[in-house]
Amino acid sequence: MTLNELRQKDVINTRDGQCLGRAMDLEFCAVQGQITALVVPGEFSLAGLLRGERSGIVIPWENICKIGDDVILVDVPVC
């Protein structure tokens, strides 16, 4: 599976059923060559947009329950 294919899938939190958005990036450990986290868009703020900042929610790879055909199921605490 490619990053582009992951970016097409909605990320759903299994704790409350909330759609967190679509995957926008991955974090990985260059030393071990492993993916460590999935990043989805964070809260939108006009001030952040004007400053050119992009915020994201980092979901550790261990919290990913299932990558399906249409969605990615994750288990993250509800804020």
Beta strands, then each sheet from edge to edge (+ up, - down):
strand 1: 10-13
strand 2: 19-22
strand 3: 25-29
strand 4: 34-41
strand 5: 56-60
strand 6: 64-67
strand 7: 71-74
sheet 1: 2+ 1- 7- 6+
sheet 2: 3+ 4- 5+
end
